[in-house]
Amino acid sequence: MSSALQSPPITVEQYERFEGYRGLKDELINREICLSPQPKPLHQQIAKNINRLLDTALHDQIYTVQQNSNIRFLGANSMPSPDVFVITKQDWQRACESDDYLSVPPILVVEILSPANRKRRVEAKVALYSSRGGAEVWLVYPKSRKTVIHRTDFEVAAGYKIPLPPPLTGSVEAAPFFAIGTA
């Protein structure tokens, strides 16, 4: 069950010194440390499927697909850790070379939801990604096999259009990333 750590609101700088709890995932959302259990196998399989499909679709593009890395939003005092995200190769390389957290918004974020995710926290994360310049957020619901897509005007204004082939565009309810047991 995801919950906010009962402590005073903190900054990104304070969070970076936070020592997490074994067996729990943590992220900072709007100055609150949010804890949740580690993903279960279905969650992990869907993340792997999405990562593989996006990586295949964007292989020769200027983008890279990554997983489970915090992204630093100083002005929002937040460091979310999306399940899967797409960033430009140039931004990822810069973060690797500096060995520091990303500080630019991903172009696409995928959050795979579970019963532990609270509606208020999910809405806060969507708003965070959108307000910081993220173009698209996919909320994936494994049990109902549904995906809700949030798009922002930033995508068009900045010229970011991720060239995704079907079935990764349009209706994604029947997308292959829900398949269990795929490599």
C-alpha positions, 0 to 999 in steps of 0.5 A: 500500500503506497503511503506518504512518510509521516514527516515534514515536507522536504526538498529534493536535496534532503531527499537525495540524502534519504536512506530508503527502506529495504523492500520498499520503493520510494520517490519524492512527490510534491515534497512528500516521500512516497513508499510502496511495495516492490512490484509484483511479477505481473507489473514487472512483466508488463514493464519489460514488455513495454520497454521492449516494444518501445525500444524496438519501435524507437531503435533508430530514432533519437530516443532511448527507453529506460526504466526505474530511474529517479528524475529530479524536478527541483522547482517542484521538489519532486523526484518521481521514478517512472516504471518506463520512460522515453528520453532523448539519447542526448539527455540520457548520455549527459546524465550518464556522463555526469553520473547524476539524475536526469533533470529534464522531463521524459517525453513519454512516461509509463506508470503501471498501476496497482491497488497500492497506488492512491488516486490522489498520488497518481493524479499528482504524478500526471500533473507533475510530468505534464507541468514540467514539460512531459508530452505524454503519460500512459497509466497502465492498469494490469488487472483491467488491461486498460491504458489511459493516455494523457497528452499535453500541448507541449508535445506539439509545441516542442516538436516532439512526436514519438513515432510509434507504430500500431499497436502502440498508438491509438487504442492500446487496450489490446496492446501486446504489452499485456501478454504474460510470458513474452521475452 
